Amino acid sequence: MRSVRFWLTVIVSFVSILLGTMFFPVMAKIPDNYSISPFQEFSQIETLRPSTISFKPDEQGQGHRFITESTLAGPWSTPDNSPIIDEDGKQLGFTSEAIEEIYQGNRSVDLKPGSSWRTSEDFDIPQNHFDNELFELGSTRLKTLKQGVVDALRSVNQKEDCNCSANGDNNANVEAGKTARRLLGQALHSLQDFYAHSNWVELGFRNKEIDARLGRSVVPNPPPGFMPAKKPSDPGALDPRLVGSRDIKFLTSGYFMGVGPIASCKAPKGKMRHGAAVICSNGLNKDERERANYAEAEALAITATRDFVNQIIAEEPEIGGNLARIKVLMGIKTPCKNNRPNRPECEQRGGKSYGDPHIATIDGFSYSLQTVGEAILIKSNDGSFEVQERHSPFGSSMSLNTAIAVKAGKNRVALYTRDIPDGNTSTPLRLNGKPVTLKNDKLSLPDGGSISKQADNYVIHAPSGENVVISPRGSGTQAFLNVSPFVYNRSGKYSGLLGNVNGNPNDDLQIRGGSSISETRSSYGDVKQVLNLVGLRVPGALDASEKLYFDNMYKKFANSWRVKPNESLFDYPPGKTTKNYTDLAFPDKYLTLNMLSSSQVQKAREACTQAKVTEDLMEGCIFDVGFSGFSEFARATAEISGYISIVNQLIPGVNIPTPEQAVERVIEKVKPKVCLPLVGCL
C-alpha cells in the first residue's frame, strides 16, 4: 500500500497546473452505469478526495497499521485453531511492544524512521511493493525475509529461563527478537501490498482465498506479451475479460514509474498503472478505503498476514513447537526476575532409570518396571526435550535398558548396547542416525547443546538446558544402560515415567493424558520386613491387592507411555519399527523382594553395601543382585550417586544441588529465627 505519494505527486501536479504544463494524458470518461461482473472496475473512479487518496502509514483504522495490529493482537493460534500454550498453561500472543516493532518494520518500507514524509531506501524498489508485475522478485523477497526471521530466532539461547542478565533479560535473545520482528514487518509490508497492488481481488478471490504461494515458493511473472489493460493506450482500465476469471495466469499488477504528473500516470503499452492522486486516480491499486474493492483487499491481507506468521511459528521445523523461540518473536520476556543462579525454578533435579530397570522419579517415588518395549522416560511439554528408553528381556521376568534416545532441540542422540541399527559396532553413539565418536571427549551439537564424555559416562546437554547422564555397563547379553535425566524444577513442564515434577511423589504414576492411578505403593514389596526378618522368613507370592496394583501400574500407567511409531527417537534396522521391540505379555510374572529367599537377600545386601550403594538406591540394588545373582548391578548402581558431580564438572553453570546442599536448604527454610534487641534476626 503506497505512502506519501499523495504529497509528492499533488505538489508537483498543482505546480504543473499553475504553470499550464499539462503533460499527462487526458483519460476518457467512463459512464457511471458501466459495470462488468460483480466487481467494480477501477476506471469508474474519476476522482478521489485528496485527503484520502494516499495511504498514511500512521493513520489508525486503515492500511498497513490496521492490518498488522488487528491481525497480531490477542492470543495466537495455529492454522488448526490450536492455541500456543506455555509451560504454565497460559496462551501466548504478541505483546503490544512487539506488535509496534513489527509495524515499524512494516512502515520502514515506505518511510524513514521518525519521518512522516521522507521516503526510505526501500520505497522506490518496485518488487518491494509487488509493482511492475515483478512477482518473481517480490515473492523471492518474501522467502528471503522469512528465512532471515528464522535465522534470527535460531540464535535464541533456549536456556533463557535461567540465563538472564542483571535486568532480567537475555541480551542476545532481546537482539534476536528485535531483528526477527523488523524483518517480519518488512515482509508483511510487501505481502500486504500484493493484495492492494495486484488484481488478485479482481480475478475473483475473496475472503480467505489468499495466494498460498507467497512465502512458500516463487511466483512467476506474467508471460511476455501479456496485456491486461482494456485498451493498449489506457493504463487505467482493466480488461473486463480478466475480472472474475479466477485464473492466476492472468495475475498482474500496476506499474509505478516514478513521482510526477507524467511518470505517475505512465505504464508500458497494454499494462496497468498504479495510479496517482488527482491527476490519474484510476489504476490498479486499492491503497485507500475509498477505492473500489479496498475492503476485499484488506480482508485478504489480514488472512495472508496471519498465514505468513504461521508459516514461521507452525511450519518452520526449527521454530514450530519451540516455545523459547516463539516467545522471543512475540516479545514475551523471560520469567527471570534477577540473576541469582540458585532460584528454585532454575535448579535442576534428577530422576533415574537403572538396573532391572528401577525408576526413581524426579519427585522421589521409586518403583520397578520390568516391561519389554520402548517408553517415554520424560519429555518437556513444549516438545524441545525428551528421553526414551528401550527395555529388552533379561530372562523371563526381568528386563534391562539396552538403548536410550534423547531429543535435544532438533537433534536425536542415541546410545545402543545391542541391536545396533546399522551394524557399526565401533561406537555405541548415534547422532541423527549416524555413528559418531567424540574427539577430545566432546562434540558440540548444531544450534546449541553438546555431548560430553567422562570415563564411560556420556552427558547430553540439551539446548534448552536439561542434562542426561547415560552409562553403559556390563557386556554381552548382560550389557545395559543406566540413565539419569536432570530437568528444571518447574511444575507442569514435564511428564512421563519419571513423573510430573510438581514436588508430590504420590501422584507420579500419571497415565498419559489422564489422572494418576488411584494408589501408589512400593513395587518392591514390604521392604522393611524383608530386610528385618532375614533368616526368619520364607519367600511369598503376591496377594490379591498386590496383583491388582501391578496390573494397574503395568497395563494402565506404563502402557500409556509406550512409544508410538510416529514419535520414536530411535534408529532401526531396515524393516523394523518400535513394534519389533515390544512384548505386551512380558513379564510372565511380577517380582517383589518378598519372593527372594533369606540367603538371596543376605548375599545381595552384602554386595550392595560393599559397593557403597546409597540407601535411596538400596532396594533396587538388592532386587537386581538378588534375582540375577549378577554382582555388576551393585557396582553400577553405586556409581549413580556420582552423576551430579559429573554433570557439574562437564557443564559449567548448571545448578544441580547435591543431596547435602538440598538438606541444608531444607534446614535453612524450617529453622526458627532468633531475634535480639539492637541486633536483629539471625
C-alpha positions as CSV (number, residue, x, y, z in Angstrom):
1,M,0.0,0.0,0.0
2,R,1.6,3.2,-1.2
3,S,2.5,6.0,1.1
4,V,3.5,9.7,0.8
5,R,2.9,9.7,-2.9
6,F,0.0,11.9,-2.4
7,W,2.1,14.7,-1.1
8,L,4.9,14.4,-3.6
9,T,2.6,13.9,-6.6
10,V,0.0,16.5,-5.6
11,I,2.6,19.2,-5.0
12,V,4.2,18.5,-8.4
13,S,0.9,18.3,-10.1
14,F,-0.5,21.5,-8.9
15,V,2.7,23.4,-9.7
16,S,2.3,22.0,-13.2
17,I,-1.3,23.1,-13.4
18,L,-0.5,26.6,-12.3
19,L,2.2,26.8,-14.9
20,G,-0.1,25.4,-17.5
21,T,2.0,22.4,-18.2
22,M,-0.5,19.6,-18.6
23,F,1.7,16.9,-19.9
24,F,-0.2,13.9,-18.6
25,P,-2.8,12.1,-20.8
26,V,-6.5,13.0,-20.6
27,M,-8.5,9.9,-19.5
28,A,-11.7,9.1,-21.4
29,K,-14.7,9.4,-19.2
30,I,-16.4,6.1,-18.4
31,P,-20.2,6.2,-18.0
32,D,-21.5,5.9,-14.4
33,N,-23.5,2.8,-15.3
34,Y,-20.5,1.0,-16.7
35,S,-20.0,-2.3,-14.9
36,I,-18.8,-5.8,-15.6
37,S,-19.1,-8.8,-13.3
38,P,-19.9,-8.3,-9.6
39,F,-16.6,-6.5,-9.2
40,Q,-16.4,-2.7,-9.7
41,E,-13.9,-1.6,-12.4
42,F,-11.3,0.9,-11.3
43,S,-11.8,3.1,-14.3
44,Q,-15.1,4.1,-12.8
45,I,-13.3,6.1,-10.2
46,E,-12.6,9.5,-11.8
47,T,-11.5,11.5,-8.7
48,L,-11.0,10.8,-5.0
49,R,-10.8,13.3,-2.1
50,P,-7.2,14.5,-1.8
51,S,-7.2,13.8,1.9
52,T,-7.6,10.1,1.4
53,I,-6.0,9.4,-2.0
54,S,-2.8,8.2,-0.4
55,F,-2.5,5.8,2.5
56,K,-1.0,7.4,5.5
57,P,1.2,4.9,7.3
58,D,0.5,6.3,10.8
59,E,-3.3,6.7,10.4
60,Q,-5.3,4.4,12.7
61,G,-8.1,2.2,11.3
62,Q,-6.8,1.5,7.8
63,G,-3.9,0.4,5.7
64,H,-0.8,-1.3,6.9
65,R,-1.2,-0.2,10.6
66,F,-4.7,-1.6,10.9
67,I,-3.9,-4.8,9.0
68,T,-0.8,-5.5,11.1
69,E,-2.2,-4.5,14.5
70,S,-5.6,-6.2,14.1
71,T,-4.0,-9.5,12.9
72,L,-1.4,-9.7,15.6
73,A,-3.4,-8.6,18.6
74,G,-4.8,-11.1,21.1
75,P,-4.0,-14.8,21.8
76,W,-2.4,-16.5,18.9
77,S,-3.4,-19.8,17.4
78,T,-2.0,-22.1,14.7
79,P,-3.8,-22.8,11.4
80,D,-5.8,-25.7,13.0
81,N,-7.0,-23.2,15.7
82,S,-4.8,-24.8,18.3
83,P,-3.7,-22.3,20.9
84,I,0.0,-22.0,21.7
85,I,0.4,-22.8,25.4
86,D,3.4,-22.2,27.6
87,E,4.8,-24.3,30.4
88,D,2.4,-22.6,32.9
89,G,-0.7,-23.3,30.8
90,K,-1.0,-19.7,29.5
91,Q,-2.0,-19.0,25.9
92,L,0.7,-17.0,24.1
93,G,0.3,-13.9,21.9
94,F,2.3,-11.0,20.6
95,T,3.0,-8.2,23.2
96,S,1.9,-4.7,22.3
97,E,5.6,-3.7,22.2
98,A,6.3,-6.5,19.7
99,I,3.4,-5.5,17.5
100,E,4.6,-1.9,17.4
101,E,8.1,-3.1,16.5
102,I,6.7,-5.2,13.7
103,Y,4.6,-2.4,12.4
104,Q,7.6,0.0,12.4
105,G,9.5,-2.6,10.3
106,N,6.4,-2.6,8.0
107,R,6.4,1.2,7.9
108,S,10.1,1.4,7.1
109,V,9.5,0.0,3.6
110,D,7.8,3.4,2.8
111,L,9.2,5.9,5.2
112,K,12.3,6.7,7.1
113,P,12.0,6.1,10.9
114,G,10.6,9.2,12.6
115,S,9.6,10.9,9.4
116,S,6.1,11.4,8.1
117,W,7.1,12.3,4.6
118,R,10.8,11.3,3.8
119,T,10.8,8.1,1.9
120,S,13.1,5.2,2.8
121,E,15.6,3.4,0.6
122,D,13.1,0.6,0.0
123,F,10.3,3.0,-1.3
124,D,11.4,3.1,-4.9
125,I,12.2,-0.6,-5.3
126,P,9.1,-1.9,-7.2
127,Q,9.4,-5.5,-6.1
128,N,9.2,-4.4,-2.5
129,H,5.5,-3.5,-3.3
130,F,4.7,-6.1,-6.0
131,D,4.6,-3.2,-8.5
132,N,5.5,-3.5,-12.2
133,E,4.5,-7.2,-12.4
134,L,7.7,-8.2,-10.5
135,F,6.1,-11.2,-8.9
136,E,9.2,-13.4,-9.1
137,L,11.4,-10.8,-7.3
138,G,8.7,-9.9,-4.8
139,S,7.9,-13.5,-3.8
140,T,11.7,-14.2,-3.6
141,R,12.0,-11.3,-1.3
142,L,9.3,-12.8,1.0
143,K,11.1,-16.1,1.2
144,T,14.4,-14.3,1.9
145,L,12.9,-12.2,4.7
146,K,11.2,-15.2,6.2
147,Q,14.5,-17.1,6.3
148,G,16.0,-14.1,7.9
149,V,13.4,-14.2,10.7
150,V,14.1,-18.0,11.2
151,D,17.9,-17.4,11.2
152,A,17.5,-14.7,13.9
153,L,15.3,-17.0,16.0
154,R,17.7,-19.9,15.6
155,S,20.3,-17.9,17.6
156,V,18.0,-17.8,20.6
157,N,19.5,-19.1,23.8
158,Q,16.9,-21.6,24.8
159,K,18.1,-21.6,28.4
160,E,16.5,-18.2,28.7
161,D,14.6,-19.1,31.8
162,C,17.8,-19.4,33.8
163,N,20.4,-17.5,31.9
164,C,19.5,-13.8,32.3
165,S,21.3,-10.6,32.6
166,A,21.1,-8.4,35.6
167,N,17.9,-6.6,34.3
168,G,16.1,-10.0,33.9
169,D,16.5,-10.3,30.1
170,N,18.8,-12.4,28.0
171,N,20.6,-9.7,26.0
172,A,21.3,-12.0,23.0
173,N,17.7,-13.0,22.9
174,V,16.5,-9.4,23.0
175,E,18.6,-8.5,20.0
176,A,17.5,-11.7,18.1
177,G,13.8,-10.7,18.8
178,K,14.3,-7.2,17.5
179,T,15.9,-8.4,14.3
180,A,13.2,-11.0,13.7
181,R,10.4,-8.5,14.3
182,R,12.0,-5.9,12.0
183,L,12.4,-8.4,9.2
184,L,8.9,-9.8,9.7
185,G,7.5,-6.3,9.5
186,Q,9.3,-5.7,6.2
187,A,8.0,-8.9,4.8
188,L,4.4,-8.1,5.9
189,H,4.5,-4.8,4.1
190,S,5.3,-6.5,0.8
191,L,2.8,-9.2,1.4
192,Q,0.0,-6.8,2.2
193,D,0.9,-4.7,-0.9
194,F,0.4,-7.8,-3.1
195,Y,-3.4,-7.6,-2.4
196,A,-3.5,-3.8,-2.8
197,H,-1.4,-3.6,-6.0
198,S,-2.2,-6.8,-7.9
199,N,-5.5,-7.8,-9.5
200,W,-5.9,-10.8,-7.1
201,V,-9.2,-9.4,-5.9
202,E,-10.4,-8.6,-9.4
203,L,-9.7,-12.1,-10.5
204,G,-12.5,-13.1,-8.1
205,F,-10.7,-14.3,-5.0
206,R,-12.4,-13.2,-1.8
207,N,-12.5,-13.8,2.0
208,K,-9.7,-16.3,2.8
209,E,-8.7,-17.3,-0.7
210,I,-5.2,-16.0,-0.4
211,D,-2.3,-16.8,-2.7
212,A,-0.7,-19.6,-0.6
213,R,2.4,-19.5,-2.7
214,L,3.6,-16.3,-1.1
215,G,6.3,-17.0,1.5
216,R,6.5,-20.7,0.4
217,S,7.5,-20.6,-3.3
218,V,8.4,-18.2,-6.1
219,V,5.5,-16.7,-8.1
220,P,6.3,-16.4,-11.8
221,N,6.0,-13.2,-13.8
222,P,3.3,-12.9,-16.5
223,P,4.3,-14.3,-19.8
224,P,5.9,-11.9,-22.4
225,G,3.3,-10.0,-24.4
226,F,0.6,-10.2,-21.7
227,M,-1.5,-7.0,-22.0
228,P,-4.0,-6.8,-19.1
229,A,-5.3,-3.2,-19.9
230,K,-8.7,-2.8,-21.5
231,K,-7.1,-0.7,-24.2
232,P,-3.3,-0.5,-25.0
233,S,-3.4,3.2,-24.7
234,D,-5.5,3.3,-21.4
235,P,-3.4,2.0,-18.5
236,G,-6.3,2.9,-16.1
237,A,-8.9,0.3,-17.1
238,L,-8.5,-3.4,-16.6
239,D,-9.6,-5.8,-19.4
240,P,-13.1,-7.0,-18.5
241,R,-12.2,-10.5,-19.5
242,L,-9.8,-10.8,-16.6
243,V,-12.3,-9.7,-14.0
244,G,-13.8,-12.7,-12.1
245,S,-11.9,-15.2,-14.2
246,R,-10.2,-16.8,-11.1
247,D,-7.4,-17.7,-13.4
248,I,-4.0,-17.0,-11.8
249,K,-2.2,-16.9,-15.2
250,F,-3.9,-13.5,-15.6
251,L,-2.2,-12.2,-12.5
252,T,-0.9,-8.6,-13.0
253,S,-0.1,-5.5,-11.0
254,G,0.1,-1.8,-11.7
255,Y,3.2,0.0,-12.9
256,F,4.7,2.7,-10.7
257,M,7.1,4.7,-12.9
258,G,8.0,7.4,-10.5
259,V,6.6,10.6,-8.9
260,G,5.3,13.4,-11.1
261,P,2.5,14.3,-13.4
262,I,3.9,12.3,-16.3
263,A,5.8,9.4,-14.5
264,S,2.9,8.7,-12.1
265,C,0.4,8.2,-15.0
266,K,2.6,6.2,-17.4
267,A,2.7,2.4,-17.9
268,P,4.2,0.3,-20.7
269,K,1.8,-0.3,-23.6
270,G,-1.1,-2.6,-22.7
271,K,-0.1,-2.6,-19.0
272,M,-1.9,-1.2,-15.9
273,R,-0.6,1.7,-14.0
274,H,-0.5,2.0,-10.2
275,G,-2.3,5.4,-10.4
276,A,-1.7,8.6,-8.6
277,A,-3.5,11.3,-6.6
278,V,-5.9,13.6,-8.5
279,I,-4.1,13.6,-11.8
280,C,-4.8,9.9,-12.7
281,S,-6.6,8.4,-9.8
282,N,-7.8,5.4,-11.7
283,G,-5.3,2.5,-11.8
284,L,-4.7,-0.9,-10.3
285,N,-4.3,-0.2,-6.6
286,K,-6.5,-0.4,-3.5
287,D,-4.4,1.6,-1.1
288,E,-7.2,3.7,0.4
289,R,-10.6,2.9,1.9
290,E,-12.5,4.9,-0.7
291,R,-11.1,2.9,-3.6
292,A,-13.2,0.0,-5.0
293,N,-12.5,-3.4,-3.5
294,Y,-10.4,-1.9,-0.7
295,A,-12.4,-3.9,1.9
296,E,-11.8,-7.2,0.0
297,A,-8.1,-6.5,-0.4
298,E,-7.9,-5.6,3.3
299,A,-9.6,-8.8,4.4
300,L,-7.3,-10.9,2.2
301,A,-4.2,-9.1,3.5
302,I,-5.3,-9.8,7.1
303,T,-5.7,-13.5,6.3
304,A,-2.4,-13.6,4.4
305,T,-0.6,-11.8,7.3
306,R,-1.8,-14.5,9.8
307,D,-0.8,-17.2,7.3
308,F,2.7,-15.8,6.9
309,V,3.3,-15.5,10.6
310,N,2.1,-19.1,11.0
311,Q,4.5,-20.2,8.3
312,I,7.2,-19.2,10.8
313,I,5.5,-20.3,14.0
314,A,3.8,-23.5,12.9
315,E,5.5,-24.7,9.7
316,E,9.2,-24.0,10.2
317,P,10.7,-27.1,11.8
318,E,13.2,-25.1,13.8
319,I,10.6,-22.7,15.2
320,G,7.4,-24.8,15.4
321,G,6.8,-26.2,18.9
322,N,9.9,-24.3,20.2
323,L,8.4,-22.1,22.9
324,A,11.7,-20.3,23.6
325,R,12.0,-19.1,20.1
326,I,8.3,-18.3,19.7
327,K,8.3,-16.3,22.9
328,V,11.3,-14.2,21.6
329,L,9.5,-13.5,18.4
330,M,6.3,-12.4,20.3
331,G,8.3,-10.2,22.6
332,I,7.5,-12.2,25.7
333,K,10.1,-11.6,28.3
334,T,11.7,-14.5,30.3
335,P,10.5,-15.2,33.8
336,C,13.8,-14.3,35.2
337,K,13.5,-11.6,37.9
338,N,17.1,-11.4,38.9
339,N,20.4,-13.1,38.2
340,R,20.6,-15.3,41.2
341,P,21.7,-18.8,39.9
342,N,20.0,-20.6,42.8
343,R,16.5,-19.5,42.1
344,P,14.2,-22.6,42.7
345,E,12.9,-22.6,39.1
346,C,16.4,-22.7,37.8
347,E,17.6,-25.6,39.9
348,Q,17.8,-29.0,38.2
349,R,16.6,-32.2,39.8
350,G,17.4,-35.7,38.7
351,G,15.5,-38.9,38.2
352,K,16.9,-42.3,37.5
353,S,16.2,-45.5,35.5
354,Y,18.8,-48.1,36.4
355,G,19.3,-51.8,36.5
356,D,16.3,-54.1,36.0
357,P,15.1,-51.3,35.5
358,H,14.2,-49.4,38.6
359,I,12.8,-45.9,38.4
360,A,13.2,-43.1,40.8
361,T,11.0,-40.2,39.8
362,I,12.1,-36.6,39.9
363,D,9.8,-36.1,43.0
364,G,11.3,-39.1,44.8
365,F,8.9,-42.0,44.2
366,S,10.6,-45.4,43.4
367,Y,9.2,-48.4,41.6
368,S,10.3,-51.3,39.4
369,L,9.1,-51.7,35.8
370,Q,10.1,-55.0,34.1
371,T,8.4,-54.3,30.7
372,V,9.7,-55.1,27.2
373,G,9.5,-52.3,24.7
374,E,10.2,-48.6,24.2
375,A,8.8,-45.9,26.6
376,I,9.0,-42.2,27.2
377,L,11.0,-41.7,30.3
378,I,10.5,-38.0,30.4
379,K,9.5,-35.2,28.0
380,S,9.1,-31.5,28.2
381,N,5.6,-30.5,27.3
382,D,6.9,-27.9,24.8
383,G,8.5,-30.6,22.7
384,S,12.1,-29.4,22.9
385,F,13.4,-32.2,25.1
386,E,12.7,-35.9,25.6
387,V,14.3,-39.1,26.8
388,Q,13.1,-42.5,25.6
389,E,14.4,-45.9,26.8
390,R,14.2,-49.4,25.3
391,H,13.7,-52.3,27.7
392,S,14.9,-55.7,26.5
393,P,14.2,-59.1,28.2
394,F,16.7,-60.4,30.7
395,G,15.3,-63.9,31.5
396,S,11.5,-64.3,31.6
397,S,10.7,-61.8,34.3
398,M,13.4,-59.2,34.2
399,S,14.5,-56.6,31.6
400,L,17.3,-54.1,31.1
401,N,17.7,-50.7,29.4
402,T,19.5,-51.6,26.2
403,A,19.1,-48.3,24.3
404,I,18.5,-44.7,25.3
405,A,17.4,-41.9,22.8
406,V,17.3,-38.2,23.6
407,K,15.7,-35.3,21.8
408,A,17.9,-32.3,22.3
409,G,16.4,-29.4,20.4
410,K,16.2,-30.6,16.8
411,N,18.8,-33.3,17.3
412,R,18.4,-37.0,18.1
413,V,21.1,-38.6,20.2
414,A,21.1,-42.3,21.0
415,L,23.2,-45.0,22.6
416,Y,22.9,-48.7,21.9
417,T,24.3,-51.8,23.7
418,R,22.7,-54.3,21.4
419,D,20.6,-54.4,18.2
420,I,22.9,-51.8,16.6
421,P,20.7,-50.3,13.9
422,D,23.4,-50.0,11.2
423,G,25.7,-52.9,12.2
424,N,28.6,-50.5,13.1
425,T,29.8,-51.7,16.5
426,S,32.8,-49.3,16.6
427,T,30.8,-46.8,18.7
428,P,27.5,-47.0,20.7
429,L,26.7,-43.4,19.9
430,R,24.4,-42.1,17.1
431,L,23.7,-38.5,16.2
432,N,20.7,-38.1,14.0
433,G,21.0,-41.7,12.9
434,K,24.7,-41.6,12.1
435,P,27.6,-43.2,14.1
436,V,29.8,-40.6,15.8
437,T,32.8,-40.6,18.0
438,L,33.8,-37.8,20.4
439,K,37.1,-36.1,19.7
440,N,38.6,-34.9,22.9
441,D,35.6,-36.3,24.7
442,K,33.2,-33.6,23.5
443,L,31.0,-32.8,20.5
444,S,29.0,-29.6,20.0
445,L,25.5,-30.1,18.6
446,P,24.1,-27.9,15.9
447,D,22.1,-25.0,17.2
448,G,23.3,-25.5,20.8
449,G,23.9,-28.3,23.2
450,S,26.7,-30.8,23.4
451,I,27.7,-34.4,24.0
452,S,30.5,-34.9,26.6
453,K,32.2,-38.0,28.0
454,Q,33.9,-38.7,31.2
455,A,35.3,-42.2,31.6
456,D,32.4,-44.4,30.4
457,N,29.7,-41.8,31.2
458,Y,28.1,-39.8,28.5
459,V,26.4,-36.4,29.3
460,I,24.0,-35.0,26.8
461,H,23.4,-31.3,27.3
462,A,20.2,-30.0,25.5
463,P,20.0,-26.5,24.1
464,S,17.0,-25.9,26.4
465,G,19.4,-26.6,29.4
466,E,18.4,-30.1,30.5
467,N,21.1,-32.7,31.0
468,V,21.1,-36.5,30.6
469,V,23.8,-38.9,32.0
470,I,24.0,-42.3,30.3
471,S,26.3,-45.0,31.5
472,P,26.9,-48.3,29.5
473,R,27.5,-51.2,32.0
474,G,28.0,-54.9,31.7
475,S,28.8,-56.8,28.5
476,G,27.3,-59.2,26.0
477,T,23.8,-60.3,26.9
478,Q,24.2,-58.6,30.2
479,A,25.0,-55.2,28.8
480,F,22.7,-52.4,29.9
481,L,22.4,-48.7,30.4
482,N,21.8,-46.6,33.4
483,V,20.3,-43.2,32.7
484,S,19.6,-40.1,34.8
485,P,17.9,-37.0,33.3
486,F,18.3,-33.7,35.2
487,V,15.5,-31.3,34.5
488,Y,14.3,-27.9,35.7
489,N,12.3,-27.7,38.9
490,R,9.2,-26.4,37.2
491,S,5.7,-27.9,37.8
492,G,3.8,-28.7,34.7
493,K,6.8,-28.6,32.4
494,Y,7.5,-32.4,32.2
495,S,5.7,-35.7,32.1
496,G,6.5,-39.4,31.5
497,L,7.6,-42.4,33.6
498,L,9.7,-40.0,35.8
499,G,6.6,-38.1,36.9
500,N,5.3,-34.6,36.6
501,V,7.9,-32.7,38.7
502,N,5.3,-31.0,41.0
503,G,7.0,-31.9,44.3
504,N,4.5,-34.6,45.2
505,P,5.7,-38.1,44.8
506,N,2.3,-39.6,45.4
507,D,0.9,-38.6,42.0
508,D,3.8,-39.6,39.9
509,L,2.2,-42.6,38.3
510,Q,0.2,-40.4,36.0
511,I,-1.4,-42.0,32.9
512,R,-0.6,-40.2,29.7
513,G,-3.3,-37.6,29.1
514,G,-5.2,-38.6,32.3
515,S,-5.0,-38.9,36.0
516,S,-2.7,-40.8,38.3
517,I,-3.6,-44.4,39.2
518,S,-5.6,-44.5,42.4
519,E,-2.9,-45.9,44.6
520,T,0.8,-45.6,44.9
521,R,2.8,-48.1,46.9
522,S,6.2,-49.7,46.8
523,S,6.5,-52.2,43.9
524,Y,9.4,-53.8,45.8
525,G,7.1,-55.4,48.4
526,D,7.4,-54.9,52.2
527,V,11.0,-53.9,52.1
528,K,11.4,-53.3,55.9
529,Q,10.0,-56.8,56.6
530,V,12.3,-58.4,54.0
531,L,15.4,-56.7,55.5
532,N,14.5,-57.0,59.1
533,L,13.5,-60.7,59.0
534,V,16.4,-62.1,57.1
535,G,16.8,-65.7,58.3
536,L,13.3,-65.8,59.8
537,R,11.1,-65.8,56.7
538,V,10.2,-67.8,53.7
539,P,9.6,-66.5,50.1
540,G,6.0,-65.5,49.5
541,A,3.7,-64.9,46.5
542,L,1.7,-61.8,45.6
543,D,-1.6,-61.3,47.4
544,A,-4.7,-60.1,45.5
545,S,-4.3,-56.4,46.3
546,E,-0.6,-56.5,45.1
547,K,-1.7,-58.2,41.9
548,L,-4.3,-55.5,41.2
549,Y,-1.8,-52.8,41.9
550,F,0.8,-54.3,39.5
551,D,-1.9,-54.7,36.8
552,N,-2.8,-51.0,37.1
553,M,0.8,-49.9,37.1
554,Y,1.8,-52.0,34.0
555,K,-1.4,-52.1,31.9
556,K,-2.7,-48.6,32.5
557,F,0.2,-46.4,33.5
558,A,3.2,-48.0,31.8
559,N,1.4,-48.9,28.6
560,S,0.2,-45.4,28.2
561,W,3.8,-44.2,28.0
562,R,4.9,-46.7,25.3
563,V,6.5,-45.1,22.3
564,K,4.2,-44.8,19.2
565,P,5.8,-45.4,15.8
566,N,5.4,-41.7,14.9
567,E,7.1,-40.4,18.0
568,S,10.1,-42.7,18.2
569,L,13.6,-41.2,18.6
570,F,15.4,-44.5,18.0
571,D,17.1,-45.7,14.8
572,Y,16.1,-49.1,13.4
573,P,17.5,-51.7,11.1
574,P,15.7,-51.9,7.7
575,G,12.2,-53.2,8.1
576,K,11.9,-52.8,11.8
577,T,9.9,-50.4,14.0
578,T,9.2,-49.9,17.7
579,K,6.7,-52.8,17.4
580,N,9.5,-55.3,16.8
581,Y,10.9,-54.4,20.3
582,T,7.5,-54.6,22.1
583,D,6.2,-57.6,24.1
584,L,3.0,-56.8,25.8
585,A,2.9,-60.2,27.5
586,F,6.1,-59.6,29.4
587,P,6.9,-60.2,32.2
588,D,5.5,-63.6,32.8
589,K,5.1,-62.7,36.5
590,Y,5.6,-59.7,38.7
591,L,8.6,-59.8,41.1
592,T,9.0,-58.4,44.6
593,L,11.6,-58.7,47.2
594,N,9.3,-61.0,49.2
595,M,9.9,-63.7,46.6
596,L,13.7,-63.9,47.4
597,S,15.0,-66.3,50.0
598,S,16.7,-65.1,53.1
599,S,20.0,-66.3,51.6
600,Q,19.5,-64.4,48.4
601,V,18.6,-61.2,50.3
602,Q,21.6,-61.5,52.6
603,K,24.1,-62.0,49.8
604,A,22.6,-59.2,47.7
605,R,22.6,-56.8,50.6
606,E,26.3,-57.6,51.4
607,A,27.2,-57.0,47.7
608,C,25.4,-53.7,47.6
609,T,26.8,-52.5,50.9
610,Q,30.3,-53.4,49.9
611,A,29.8,-51.4,46.6
612,K,28.8,-48.4,48.8
613,V,25.3,-48.2,47.3
614,T,23.4,-45.3,49.0
615,E,20.2,-46.0,50.9
616,D,17.9,-44.4,48.3
617,L,19.1,-47.0,45.8
618,M,19.4,-50.0,48.1
619,E,16.0,-51.5,47.2
620,G,16.8,-51.6,43.5
621,C,20.3,-53.0,44.1
622,I,19.1,-55.8,46.3
623,F,16.3,-56.6,43.8
624,D,18.7,-56.9,40.9
625,V,21.6,-58.7,42.6
626,G,19.1,-61.0,44.4
627,F,17.1,-62.1,41.4
628,S,20.0,-62.2,38.9
629,G,23.0,-63.2,41.0
630,F,24.9,-60.6,38.9
631,S,27.1,-58.5,41.2
632,E,27.8,-56.0,38.4
633,F,24.4,-54.5,39.3
634,A,25.8,-53.4,42.7
635,R,28.8,-51.6,41.2
636,A,26.7,-49.9,38.5
637,T,24.1,-48.8,41.0
638,A,26.7,-47.3,43.3
639,E,28.1,-45.2,40.5
640,I,24.7,-43.4,40.0
641,S,25.3,-41.3,43.1
642,G,28.2,-39.6,41.3
643,Y,26.2,-38.4,38.4
644,I,25.6,-35.0,39.9
645,S,29.3,-34.4,40.3
646,I,29.9,-35.5,36.6
647,V,27.3,-33.0,35.3
648,N,28.6,-30.2,37.4
649,Q,32.1,-30.8,36.1
650,L,31.3,-31.1,32.5
651,I,28.6,-28.5,32.1
652,P,29.7,-25.1,33.6
653,G,27.0,-23.0,35.1
654,V,24.5,-25.8,35.7
655,N,22.7,-25.7,39.0
656,I,22.2,-29.2,40.5
657,P,22.2,-29.2,44.3
658,T,24.0,-32.1,45.8
659,P,22.0,-34.2,48.4
660,E,23.9,-32.4,51.2
661,Q,23.1,-29.0,49.7
662,A,19.4,-29.9,49.3
663,V,19.3,-31.0,53.0
664,E,21.0,-27.8,54.1
665,R,18.4,-25.7,52.2
666,V,15.5,-27.5,53.8
667,I,17.0,-26.9,57.2
668,E,17.6,-23.3,56.3
669,K,13.9,-22.9,55.4
670,V,12.5,-24.5,58.6
671,K,14.9,-23.4,61.3
672,P,13.5,-20.8,63.6
673,K,14.8,-17.2,63.5
674,V,16.4,-15.8,66.7
675,C,15.7,-12.1,67.0
676,L,17.7,-10.0,69.6
677,P,17.2,-6.3,70.5
678,L,19.6,-3.9,68.7
679,V,21.0,-6.9,66.7
680,G,18.1,-8.1,64.6
681,C,17.1,-11.6,63.4
682,L,19.8,-14.2,63.0
